[in-house]
Amino acid sequence: MALDNFLLNLLEDPVDHGTLLYVPSRDVLYNPRLRVAYEVRDSIPVMLPDEARPVSDEEAQSFEDDPGARLTGEG
């Protein structure tokens, strides 16, 4: 299940406070500046810095190329 638009408009990275790229097909929120991904589990974003995982170049490109991806904070 996709995240609610209201929630997406509020979300920001807990470390650098910037926007995130939500990729619903992969259930992740991706920070391209820090190159980390936060999982979305059961429609709940896990936004703990210790839970973030590094993202490879290939995975980053796949996130950015995903047609269903959108930035958080966009109304």
N, C-alpha and C positions, 0 to 999 in steps of 0.2 A: 504494500500500500504506500502511495506517495505521501510525502509530507504536505501538510496543510500550507496554503499560500500565506496565510497570516503569520504562521511560524517562520516560514522562509524569509519573510520581509524583516523579521527581527533578528535572525541569526547572524552572528559574526564570529570570527576566529577568536578563541579565548586567549591566544598568545599575542597576536599583533593587531587584533580588533578590526581587521579588514574583512572584505566580502569573501565569500566562499563560492565554489562552483558545486551545485547540487547535481549529482548524476543518479537519477532514480533507477536506471537500469542496473546499476552496480551497488546501489544502497550505500553511497558514500557522499560525504561533503569533502571537497578537495580544496586545499589552500595552495595555489600555484606559487605564491611568494616563498613559502617555507617548504614546499614540496612534500606535504604530509596529507594524509587522508584520515578522516574520522568516519567510523562506521555508523550506519543507521540500523538499529536493531528493533524489530517489531514497531516500526514507525517512530522510534525514539532516537534522536541524534545523541551519540555518545561523544560529548565535547570535552572530555578530560584530556589535557595535554599528555599525560602519561599513557593514554590509550591510542594516541595518534600513531600512525605507522608511516614510514618513509615510502615514497612513490618513485618508481623507476622512470626513466625517460619515456619508455614505450607506454607504460601505464598512464603517465601524465598526458601524452599525446592522445591516447584513446579517450580519456576523460574530456579533453578539450574538443575532440572531434565528434563526441556523442551528440546527435541531433536533439535529444531530449534534455540535455543539460541546461541549467540556468543559474544565474548568479543570485545569491541571497541579497536581500536589501532592495530588490527591484519591486516597485509597486506597480 
